[in-house]
């Protein structure tokens, strides 16, 4: 049978390959693969031996089939798994004692090793669904395009499928319908497909007309056996010239539609006056300025749409991170972990304005750490940027990737920051205990006035924080201190405010 690899990898080559394979199959029916049937032979009577075989119980057939086939050779154990077993004799002995569990672990290891190359290309189910959907779409388009060379119905299927790629969809991926219930096509359908295809076709037709017109003009300069033949060519040239003018006008109209511009000003006659020329120049400048403004407006609208979409994605990203932080803190409180209200309620200070914002500082710190961690990993950064380039069409993939990133990295980052807070509280408590112990060892001095230093229980949490912040901002080290240093400085200042 002819191989498709023996033909040019073009549309004509593929069509010819299909025809030759079908013709070869008709001429060589004896070469039909074993088990294949002629079209329409599904109801044909089965041979006696086949019917007898069909009457055998399923168990006997399965046993006979298993007995007649050699046992498949098991794939080798992945090197990493084999090394792990050999390095732990107790684990290996436990698995050897439980063959079922051992075979299950081995089978999972082999399957993972076999799937590793695929997972490197398509790491998530969302990616696989995206690739499969678009691959099937492209295969359907390609198939209908080849069939459409001779089949008008397939040709219409190709055009419909291509047109469907430009249908607007809502947030749920469903087609947006107009008032008549018809799918709404995006603006890129005209600008990127319909008009460019029509323009290319008209340009090709005009080029063929120009070539034919040139040939006729050259022929008319020569000798004709009769006047009638010359008149026929002359009429053909006149008709073709008229058609060429109409096609050229239509081509210019398409170019104007594609560019979103307006009709050009008509050219001035050769004997135009100076006043007319000045007016023409002024109108041309105005028209050029208007075209420039429209182009800038179009780009601005497109930029604004992209900014709106990216803003929505960023808000979704931040909201999901904030919810995971809240869930972790709620679970920590249920476990009895101590996290001061001061750290939970402390407002984030915008470094640009040095003003407190209505956002917890802890949440902003964790969010920034999460962003920096993810973008600092080359593999993750490349994947994020790849999905961003998809624009609104990649919304679902970006959301699925964000879930994966939070599952993989965010939990440990939250734990790190909570632990740092708890460690800081412990250090502060130890420092306060040491200070009090030191004060207790100093000889007591009778107070000389009512201004003896001591705790100030009447201060509210907000007042303590305000006074502590005022103290640390006077320290020259505050401006250059990092996050952890500022936290320790604030703790020390709060102790000073409360105890003097």
N, C-alpha and C positions, 0 to 999 in steps of 0.2 A: 504494500500500500504506500502511495507517495507520502513523504513526510513534509509537514509544514515548514520545516527548517530549510528545505531545498528551494523555497520560493522567496522572492523579495519581501521584506517586512514592511509592506505598504498595503493600502486598501486593495489595490488591484491584485497584488500578489496573494493576499489572503483569500480574496474571492475566487481566484483561479485555483488555489489549493483546495478549497472546498469542492469546487466543481470536479476537479480531477479525482479526488478521493471518492466522491459519489459515483462517478463513472466507473472507476476501478472496481468498486464494490459490486456494481451491477454486472460487470463482466466476469467477476470471480466469486460467485456465490459460495463455492466450496471452501473459500478462505474465511468464511464468517466465523467469528470467535465462538468457542465451545459454549453452549448454553444460550446463545443469542437466538431470538425468534424472528421469523418473518413478521412484518407488520400485519396485524389482524389475525395472527395464529394463536392468540391466547386461548381460544375455545377449542382448539384442535384436540382430537382424541389422543390420549396418552397411550404409549405402548404398554403391553401386558406387564412386562417386568417393572416398568416405572410405577404402574398402578399398585403392583404388589409391594414395592418398596414403600410407597406412600402409606400403605395400610399398616406397616410395622409400628409398634408403640414408640413413642418419642424416646423413652428410656433406652430401648434396644438400639435405636438409630444413633443416639448420642454415644452409647458405649462402643458400638461398632466403629463410629467415626474416630473416637479417641484411641481405640486399639490400632487403627490403621495408620495413625499419624505419629511420627516420632515426637518425643517431648521437646518443647522449645527450649533452647539453651538460654539460661538466665543471663541477663546483662550483668556486667561486672559491677561490684560494689564501688560506689564513689570513693575516691581516695581519702577525702576528709573524714567520711563516716568510718571507713575501715581503720584509719589511724586512731580515731577516737575510741573505737572498741578495743584495739590492741593496747592502747595506753592505759586502759582501766580494766584489769583482769576481773574485778568484781562485777562490773557491768556486763562484760562479755559472758561470764559464767551465768549471770542472771538471765540473759537473753537466750543462751544455749539451753537453759533449763525450761524455757517457755518458747518452744518453736513457733507457735502461732504469733506471739508478740514479735519475735525476731523477724519472721517473714514479713510481717506488716511494716516494721521499721525499715527493713531492706527495700521493700517495694516502694515505700514513700520516698526513700532516698534516691532510688533509681529514677522514679518519675520526676522528682525535682531536678535531678541532674540533666535529664532529657529536656525538661522544660526551660532550663536556664537560658539558652540562647534566645528563645522566644520572649522570655520575660525581660531580657535586656532591651529588646526592641519595643515590646508592648507590655509595660509594667503593671497596668491596672485593667480591670474589667471595663471601665469607662473608655479607656483607650482602645481596647479590643472592639467594643461596640461601635466606636467612632470609625475605626479603620474598616470594619466589616461593612457597615452601612454605606460608606462612601465608595468602597471597592465594588460592592454590588451595583451601586448606582452607575459607576463608570462602565462596568461590564455590560449592563443593560443598554446604556447609550451606544457603546461600541457595537454590540450585537445588532441592535436595530438599525444602526447606520450601515452596516454591511448588508443586511437583508433589504434595506430600503433602496439599494441600487436597482433592484428588480421588482420589489414588492411595495406598492404605494401605501398599504396599511402600516407596514413596518416603518416606512418613512415618516408617516404621521406620528407614530409612537416615539420615534427619535426626537422629532421637533417638540412634542408635548413633554417628554422627559427632560429635554434641555431647558425648556421654558420653566418647568417646575423648580429648577435650581435657583430661580430668581424670585420665588414667592416669599412675601414677607411672613414672618411667624411671630407669635406672641411669646411671653415669658415661659409658657409651658410647651413651646415648640409646635403649637397648632397654627394652621394657616390663618392669616388675617383676611376677612371677607369684606367686600364693599357692600353698598346698599342693595345691590342686586344679588348678593350671595356668591359673587365670583371672587376668586383669590386675587389679592392685591399684589401686583408686581413691583419690585423695588425700582428705584430710579436707575440703578445700574443695568437693568435689562435693556433699556434704550441706549444708554451711553456706552455700554460695554459689549453688547451682543447684537441687538437687532439692527441698529443704525450702522455699526462698523461692518457687519456682514453684507447689508444692502449696499453700502458704499463700495466695498470691495468688488461686489458683483457688477455694479454699474461701471466702476473704473475698468474692469476687465472687458465689459461689452464695448465701452467707448474706445478702448485701445484696439479692439478687433475692427471696429468701424473705421477708425483712422487708417489702419493698415489697408483695408479694402478700398477706402476712398483714394489713398495714394496709388494703389495699383490701377484703379479705373482711370485716374487722371493721366497716368503714364501711358496707359493703353490707348486712350483717346487721341494721343499725339501721333500714333502710328497709322498704319494702313489698314483699311477695312475692305473686304470684298464687295460689300454693298452698303448703301446708305442706310438701309433698314437696320442692319446690325449695329452700325454706329449710333443711330438714334436710340436703339434699345439700351445700349450701355450708358448713353447720356441721360436717359430717363432714370435708369437705375442709380446713377451717380447723384442726380438731383434729389431723388427720394431718400437715398441714404444720407445725404447732407442734411436734409430736414430732420431725419431721425436722430442724427448725430447732435444737432443743436438741441433737440428736446431732451436727449439723454444727458447732455452736458449740463443743461439747466437743472435737471433732477439731481445730478451728482452734486452740484453746488448747493442745492437745497439741503441735501443730506449732510454735507459738511457743516452747513450753518446750524442745523439741528444738533449735530454732534457737539459742536462747540458752544451751543447755547447763545450764540450771538444773534445779531439782527442783519437784515439785508444791507448789502453794501450800497453806498451812494453811487448813482449812475455816473459814468465818466463824462467829463465836459467835452464839447466839440472842439475841434482844432482852432476855430475862430472865436473862442470865448474871450470876453472882455476882462480887463484887470479886476474889475469889481466882482465879476462872477468867480474868478479864480480865488480872490480873497475869501469870498463867502464859502466856496468849496473847502478851502483849507480850514476855516473855522469850524465848519460842520464835521470835517474829518477828525479834528482834534476833540471835539465834543463827543463824537461817537467812540473814539479810542478811549477817552476817559470813562465813559459809561461802561464800555466793555470791561475795562480794568476794574471798576468798582464792582461789577457783577461777579467777576472771577474771584475778587477778594471776599465778597459776601458769601459765595458758594464755599470757598475754603474755610471761611469763618464758621459757617453753619456745620460743616463736616467736623471741624475741630471741636466745636461746642458739643456735638453729639458724642464724640469720642470721650471728651472730658466728663460728660454726664454719666456715661457707661462706666468709666473707670472709677468715678466717684461712688457709684452704687456698689461696685465690686469691693472697694476699699472699706466702705461702711459695713458691708457684710462680713469682711475679714475681721475688722475690729470688734464687731458685735459678737461674733462667734468666739473670739479669744476672751473677751470680757465674760461671757457666759461660762466658759470653762474655768476661768479664775474664780468666779462666784461659786460654782459647784464645788471646786476643791476646798475653798475656805469654809463652806457650809459643812462639808464632810469632816474637815479638820476640827471644827468646833464640836461636832458630835462625838469625835474621838477623844475630846477633852484636851486638845492642844491649846496652849495659851498664845494668843495673838492679840496684842494691845489694840484698843480702839484708835489710839493715836496713829498707828501705822495704817490702819484700815481707812480712816477718815481724812488723813492728811491730803491736802489738795496739791495738785501738780502745779508747779510754777513755770510758766512759759519763759524760756531763756531769752526769747526775743523781746518780750515786753516786761519781764521780771514781775509779772502779775500772776496771782493765783487763779487757776481755772477750776471750773466745776467738774473736775475729773480726778479720781484718786491717783496719787503719785505712784502707788504700788502697781496699779494696772498699766500705767504708761511705761513704767520701767520694765515690766515683764513683756509688754508688747514690743518695745524697742529691742529688747534682748532676743526675742523670738524672730523678729525681722532680720536682725543682724546675723543670727545663727543660720537661718535658712539661706539667706543670700550669700553667706560666706562659704557655702558648700557648692562647688562648681556644678555638680550634677543637678542639684535642686534649682540653682539659679538659671541654668540653661533651660530646664523644663518650664519654669515660670515664664521666662521670656518667650519661649516658643508658643505657649498657650496665649500669652498676651497678644502676640501677632495675629492670632485668629480673630480678634475683635469680638463683637457680640455673638458670632457663631460658636465661639468656644466657651460660652458661659458655663454650660454644664460640666465640661471638662475641667475648667478652672475651679469650680465649686468642689468637684470630686477630689481634685489635687489638694485643695486647701484642707479638706477633711483628713486626707492622708498625712499632710505635714503636721497638723495639730496632734494627730494620734501618735506620730513618731517622735516629735521633738518637744511639744509644749509642756507636757506633764512634768518632765524632768526640770525644765526651766522654772516652772512655778515652785517646785519643791526646793530648788536651789535658793530662790529669793526668800521663801518663807523660813528656811533654815537659817539664812543670814540674819533675818530679823530676830529670830529666837535666840541665836547665839549672841547678838548684840544686847538683847535684854538681859541675858545671863551675865555678860561681862559688866554691864552697868550696875546690876544688883551686887555683884562681887565688889566692884569699886566702891559702891555706897556703904556696904558692910565694912570694908576696910577703913573707910573714912570715919565711920561712926566708932569703930573700935579704937582708932587712933585718938579721937576726941575724948573717949572715955578714960584713956590713960593719962591725959593731961590734967594737971592739978586744977581743981575747980576754982574759978574766980567769981566772986559775988558780982552780980549785975549792978552797974552804976546808973542805968536808966531803963526805961521801958522799951528801948530799941534793941533788946537782945535778939540775936539771930535765932530763928527757929522756923518750923514748918508753917506754911501759909495755907491753911485748909480752905479758906474762903475763895481762893482763886478757882475759876472755872477752867476746864480743859482748853477752851479757846484762848483765854487770857494767858495761861501758861505757855501755850504754843506761840502766841504773839510776842510775849516778852522774850522767850528763848530765841526766836527768829531775829528779833532786834539785836540781841546780844551777839549772835554769831555773825551777823552781817557787818558788825563793827570790826571783826577780826580780819586782818589782811589776808589770812590763809583761806578765807571762805570762797573768794572768787575763783581761785585755782584748784580748789579741792574737788575730788571726784565724788561719786555718789556715796560710796561707803564712808569716806572721810566726813562728808557733810552729815551723814546719819549719826556718826559718833559725836561730832561737835554739837549737834542738836540735843542729843541725849544728855551730854554733860551740862549744856546750858539749861536744860529743863530741871536738872538736879539743883543747879545754882539758884534758879528762880524759886523753886519750892522750899529749899532748905537754907538758902543764903550762902 
